[in-house]
Amino acid sequence: MTTEQETIGIAEDSDEERKHQDDFLGPQARCLGSWLHSSFDGKTEWQVMTSVGMATDVEKSPLVEEISRAGSPLNDLYFIGMENLELWIDGQLAGLCRYRNVKPDANEDADDGALHLYVVLEAVFIRPRYHSLGFGELVSEALAEQIDAGILTCLHKERPFKGQVGLTLFADFNSEQGERFFDHLHDVIFKRMEAMSDSLGVSIDVETDAGY
């Protein structure tokens, strides 16, 4: 897995509003999970942790510099001074992800009565030494859990709607690895939304707007 860059195409937020990632969960600083991850042959194990908003800019800077040296179009706009989903391997910061779970425009759902939600994957980087070892899937699954929690929070907080939810996932690929990351993310989210739809009795339609 190399890098993925997604550009937000919904609305321009202020710098202060863009610091956090999820309009429904708000700013966070917490560990999501910690476990041992084994290589496919079972000969190597890594201590892995995922978190949100725990890494400082000082901890992020070497990774952001590595991103630049790799010739990636990603830059510190997505990471420095911003909240990220973080991947730690053996106590070292090894990956960063920036997404936006966007609150719908209050006027947009007035015509059809549906609730329209948007998720934008803006940037993902995992250190090349950890490519093709399953870490991309771990990050995408942790991201899907965050998105799921945000949408569920939104459905409980938003004003009443007519039982129809439209969820659109946005992505702008710059690599085949990025496309695979997004495809896996979509598959996990789709299954989670099916389960949420069944449990809440709400129709949730998942669409994508993604490409090169």
N, C-alpha and C positions, 0 to 999 in steps of 0.2 A: 504494500500500500504506500503510495506517495502522498501527494497533497490534493486536497479538494478545496475549491473556492466557490462559494455561492453568493450571489449578489442579491440584496434585498430589493424587491421591486414593488413594494406595497405602499409604503409611506415613509417619508423622512422624519426620523425622530431627532430630538435634541441630543447633544452629547451626554447629558445627564441621564436621560431616559434610556439611552443605548448601553449604559454601563452594565445593567443586568440583562439576562437573556430571556427571561420568561415573564410576560406581562401578568400571568395568573399566579405563579409561585412567588414572584418578587425576588429581591436580592437574597442570595444564599451564601453560606460559608459552612459546608458540612461534608463529612465523609459519606459516600454512598455505599461502599462495600470493600471488603478486603478478603483475599483468598489466595491459594496457591494455584498457579497455572502451569500445566505440564506441556512440554513439547509433544509433537505428534508421535515421536518414537518413544516417549516416556523417559528419556535419558536426562532431561534437563527440567528443572522447576524454577519458577520465578515467583516471588512474593508480589502480588498485584494489588493496587488500591485504585479506586476511582473516587473522585470528589468533585465538588462544585465550589468555586470561589475560594479555595484554600491556598493556592499558589500565589506568592507575592510576585511583584514585577521583577524583583532581583532574581528570583528563582526562574522566572520565565525568560529572562533576557538571553541566557546562553542558548536556549532552544530556539528562540526567535532569530538569533544570529545564525544558527545552523540552518534554519529555513532559508534565510537569505543566501547563504553560501551554496545551498543546493540549487539556486537559480529559480526558486519558486516565486510565483506572482503574489503569494501571500506576504503580508507585512505586519508590522506591529499594530496597525489599525484594528486588527481582529483580536489581539491578545493583550497588549500592554494597556493597563488602566481599565481593562474590561473583565467581566465575569466570564469564566470558561468552565467547560467540563474538562476534567484533568485526568490523565492516566499516569500513575506512578508505578515504576517497576524496580524492585529491590531498593526502594527508598529514594529513587531518583525520578525527577519529572521526565517522562518519556513521550508524552503526547498531549495535545491541546485540541479542543473542539469548541467552535463558536456557532451557536444557533440562535434563532429568534422565534419564540412562540408568541404570535402577535395578537393582541386584543382587536376584535373586529370594530370597524367603524360603526358607530351607533346608528347611522342613517342607512347603512348599506343593506341591512336585512329587513328594512321596513316594507319593501314591496312584496316579497314572497313569504315573509314570516319565518324564514329559515335563519339559523344561526351560522354565520360563515367564519371559519377559523383558518389561520394560515401559519405554517411552519416553514421557516427559511433556514436551510443549512448554509452557513456562510463560509466556514473554513474548518479543515481538519488536517492535522499534521501528526504523524507518528515517526519517531526516529527510524531511519532506514535499517539500522541493525536489527530492528524488531519486526520487519516486514515478513509477510507470509508465515507467520507463527500463530495466527488466530487473534492477535490483539485488535485488529480492525473490527472484527465481529464483536469483541468484548465492548469496545467503545460504542459501536452502533446500538448494541442492546441496552447499555446504560443510558444512552441518549433516548432511546425509545421509552424507557421507564420514566424519564423526566418529562418527556412530551405527554405521555399518558397521564401522569399526575397533574400536569398543568391543565390539560383539557378537562379532566374530571373535576378539578377545582372550579374551572370556568362554568361547567354545566350546573354546578351547585350554586354559583354566585350570580350568574347572569339573569336578567329579567326573563319572565316566561316567554317561551317560543312554541311553535306549533309542532314540536316533536321531530323536526328535520334538522340535521346538522351536516354542513358541508365542510370537509377538511381538505385543504390543498397543500401539498408538499412542494416547495420550490427548490430547485437546484440548478447550478450553472457549472457543468463539469469542465475540468482542464486536464483530466487524465482518465484512463480506463479504470485505474484503481479507485478513483473517486466515484466513477459510475457504479462499480461493484459495491462500494460502501453504501451508496444511496439506495441501490436495489435491495440490499440486505435490510437496511433501515426501513424501507417501505414495506417489505414482507413482514417484519416484526410488528410494525405499527398497524398494518392491515389486520393481522390476527388479534391484536389487542383491542382494536376498535370493534371488531366483530363480537368479542367477548363483552365489551362495555355496552354495545348496542343491545345485546341479549339481556344483560342484567338490569339495564335501566329502562328498557322498553322504548328506546329512542333510535330512530333511523340515522345512521352515520355513514355518509358517502365520502369515500377517500379518493381523491384525485391527485395527479402529479402534473407539474409544469416544470420539466427538467430536460436538459440537453446541453450540447456543446455550443 
